[in-house]
C-alpha cells in the first residue's frame, strides 16, 4: 500500500519550495523545528513541528488546502511561531505522503489528524483549517472535540461551491488527456477572483506565480490532485454533526469567489459561538495576498486578544447568535 517517497505537492498559497524541504529561517532560541515520519493504517505521512518553549497559547495546528504541504506556512512563522508551537502535516494522499485511494474519505483523514496528535504528544490544539483543510478540520473537531481549544477557518464552506462541481471535472479530464494549458488556466481562474471584482493585493503577481507552479506539477502531484477531486465529490465536504462549543472564527477574503463570504457566514451560523469577518483587498488566497494581516488575525484570536476594529477587516459578525436573536457574549 505504501509508495516510494514523493515530491512535496504544489502549495496553493504559492509558497512551493520544490521537492526537498527548504532551509528554515534562523530560529530564535525558543524555537526549533522537528520533522516526524509517521504511519497510519499502512499509509506513510509526515509532520513538521516548530516548538516554542515559552508559548502564550496552545499549539496551533495548521491544516492547509488540498495542494498545500507542511512547508507551505514557513513564511507565516515569523508572526506565529513566537506565540506558540506550530504543527503542519502532509496527511495521507497529500504533499509527500503516500497516495491515498479516494475510497478513503474525510473521516479517515480526521482520524489521521488524531493519530498525529497522539503520536506527537499534543493533547489539545488551536485548530486552523484553510479551504480543504477546513473540511478535514471540521470533521476532526466534530469527531474528536476533546483535542480542540479554539477553531479558525479560512476560505470555508459547508457545501461544495457550484463553480467547483461544474469546473473541476472538466479540468481533471483536461489533465488526463494531457491538455495542461487548458487545465492550468481553468485552475487559476477557479482560485483567483476576477480582476474586475475589486482591488486585491498582489493579484497579478500571485496569478502569474500560481500559473507557473501549476504548470510545474509532477505526475505524482497530478495523480493525487485528481484523486482528491474524486474523494471530495464522492464523500462530500460536510456532515451535520455537533461542533464543539469553543471560541471559533471564520474569515475569508472580501472578494473570494470560490468560497464566498456568504458561504463563510453560512458555515459560521452552524457553530455555537462562531464569529465571522472578511479581510479587505483579498480573495480566496487571502493568506498569501495579505500574509502578515491574516497571521495577525489568527494569532490575536488564538491568544484572546480583541479582533474587532482591525483596519484590514470588515466589521466582525456573529451569524449564529444573530440568527437565534441573542446577543453574542464575545
N, C-alpha and C positions, 0 to 999 in steps of 0.2 A: 504493500500500500504506500510505502514511502517512495519518494523520488530523490534524485540527486539534488544537492543544494542549487538554488536558482538565484538569478539576479534580483535585486530589490526592485519592486514594482514601481511604475511611474507615480509620482505624487501629484494629485490634483491641486495641491496648494503650490504647485510649481516650484518645489524645492528639491527636486530629484538630484542626487549626487552620483549616480552611476551604480555599477554592480558591486562595489565594495563600500564598506562603511566609511563615511567622510571623517576627516580628523575633527575631533571635538575642539571647541574653543577652549582656551586656557581656563581652567576651573578655579573658582575661589577655594580657599582652604576648606570650607564647609561642604563642598560639593565633590562628588566623584561618580563617574559613570561605570555601570556594570552591565555586561551582556550575559543573558541567560538563555541556554538552549533547553527546550522542554519538549515533551511528547504527550499528546492527549489522544487516547484510544487509537494509537498506532500512527498518528499524524505528527510529524515534527514541526515545531514552530519556535519562535523566539521572542524575547522581550528585551527592552533596554530600560535600565533604571538609573536615574540621576539622583543620587542620595543627597539629602540635605540634613546635616547633623543638628541644625537648630531650627526646626520647622515652626512656622506660625499657624499651620493648619494641617489637616490630614493629607496623606499622599494624594496627588492628582493623577488619575488615570485618564489618558488622552486616547480616545478611540476615533481615528480619522476616517475619511471616506474610503470607498472600496479600492481605490488605486493609490492610496497613501500607504507609506510603510513606517517602520518605527524610527526612521531618521527624519521624517518629514517635519518634525516640530523643533528641530535644533535651533532654528532662528528665533523661536519664541523663548528659549531657555533663559536668555539674559534678563527677561522680565519675570518669568515664572519660577525658575529654579531657586532664587533667593527666598521664596515663600515656603516651599515645601519640596518633598521628594516627588519626582516626576516619573511616570511609567508609560511607556509606549510599547506597542506589541504588533507583531506580524502574526495574526491569527491563522489557523489552518485555512488554506485556499487563497491567501493574500500575501503580498510582499514576497519575502524569500522563503516563506513556509511551504510545506508540501501542498501539492494540488489537492483540492477537496471537491469530490463529485457533488453535483447540485442536489442529489437526493438528501444530503445533509443540510438541514435548514437553519433557521435563526436560533432555535432552542439549543442546537448543538454548539453554535458559536458562543451563545451566552454561557453555556456550561464550560466551554474552553476558557472564557474570561475568569470564571470562578476557579477553575483549576490553576490558572496562572497566579491568582492572588493567594491561594492556599500554598502553592509551591514556593512563592517568594515571601511568605510571611506577612502579608498585608491584610489585617483583619477588617479594615474599613477604609474607604477611599472617598474623595470627592470625584465624581464621575462626569467627564466631558465626552459628549458624542457629537461629531460633526457629520452631516449628510448620512451616509450609510452607517457611520459609527453611532448615530442616534438610534437607528433601527436595532442594532445589537445591544447598545447601552440600555435602551428602554426595556427590552426583553430581559436583560440581565437584572435590572433593578426590580422588575416585576417578579421574577422567579427567585431572586436571591437578595431580598431587601436588606437583610442584616449586614451586608457589606457596604451599604451606601450611606454616606454622611450628607452630601449635597449633590444636586444634579444641575448640569449646564448643558443645554443642547443648542446646536447652531445649524442653520440651514436644514431644518427638520420638518417632518410632515407625518401624519398618521395614515396617509393613503399615498399610493404611487401617483405621482403627477401624470396627468394625461399626456403631457408632452413627452414624458419618459416612455410610457407604454406605447405611444404612437411611433416615436422616432427610433428608439433603441433596437427593436427587432430588425429594422431596415439597415441600421448601421452595422449590426452584427453580421448580417448577410453580406454586406459590402466587404467587411474584413475577411469573411470566409472565402469569398471569391477573389480576393487579392486586390480589390479596389480601395487601396489605402487612402488615396487623396479624398475620395468622397466620404469615407468613414471618418477621417480626422476632421474634415471640415464640418461635418454634422455634429461631432462631439464638442468641438469648440463652440459652436452656436448653441448647443444644449446648455453648457455650463456658464457661458458668458451672457450678460444682458445685451439687448440691442443698444447700440451706441446712442440711439435717439431716446431711450427711456429716461435718461437723466445722467448727471455727472457722476462718474465712477472713477475713483483714484486709480491711476496706473492701468487703465482699461486697455489701451493699445499695447503697452509693453507686456502685460500679463497674457493678452490674447496671442501675441506672437510667440511668447515662450511656451505657452500651453500647446500651441500647434506644433512647434518644433519637438516638444517632448512626446506628444502622441505619435509623431512620425517615427520616433526612435524606439518605440516599443519592441521588445524581443518577442519571438514566437511564444515563449512561455508566458509572458505578460498578457499577450493577446488571448491565449488559451484560458488563462484564469479570468480575464475580463469577460469573455463570452460565457464562461460557466457561472460567473457572478450574476450576469443578467438573467440567465435561466433560473438560478436559485431564487432571485428576488421575485420574478414573475410567478414562479411555481408556488412559493411558500408565502408570498405577501410580506408586508412590512409592519403589520400591526395586529395585536390581539388585545381585546378589551379586558385585560386583567387588572387587578388592583395595582396602584402605583404607590410606593412608599410616601408617607406624609413627612417629607423632608424639604428644606428650602430648595426651590427649583427656579431656574432661569432659562427661558427660551429666547434666542435672538437670531437675527439674520440681517443681511444687507437690505437696505430700504428698496433696492431695485432688483432683488432676487427674483428671477423669472422661472427658475426650476422649482424650488420650494418657496413659494411666495410668502410674504408676510402674513397673508390671510391663513395660509396653511399652518404657519407657526402659531398663530393665535388659536387656531382650531386644536392643535396638539396641546398647547398650554392649558386650554379650558378643560382638558380631561384629567389634569393633575391637581391634587388637593390645594397646593399653595403656590402655584407657578406664577411667575411674573414674566412679562414679555416686553421686548423693545426691538428696535431696528437700529443698525449702525448707519449713519449717514454716508453718502457718497461711496456706496459699496453694493455689490451684488452677491451671488452665491459664494464667490471666493473671497468673502469678507476677511477671513483670517490671513489672506495674502495681501489684499489691497490695503487693508488697514491693520497691519500686523501688531503694531505697538498698542493701538487702541483696543483691539479685541483681546490681547493679552491682559491689558489693564482691567478690562471689564470682567474677564474670567477671574483674575487674581483678587479684585476687590470683592466680588461676590463670595468667593471661597474663604475669604478672611473676614467676612461680616462687615465690610465697610460699605457706606452708602453708595448706591448706584443711580440714585435719582439726580437729575440735573447735570449729567455729564454732557459736555458740549458736543460730543460726537454721536450722541444717541438721541432718538426721539423720546417723548415722554413715556415713562415706564407704565405699563398697564398690568392689571390683574384679571385676565379673562374669565377664569373660573369663578372668582369672587363676584365679578360684575354680572355674570350670568345668574348666579344664585341670589343676587340682590343684597349682598352683605359687604361690609367694609373690610378690606384686607388689613391684616394685622401687621404687615411688614411693608 
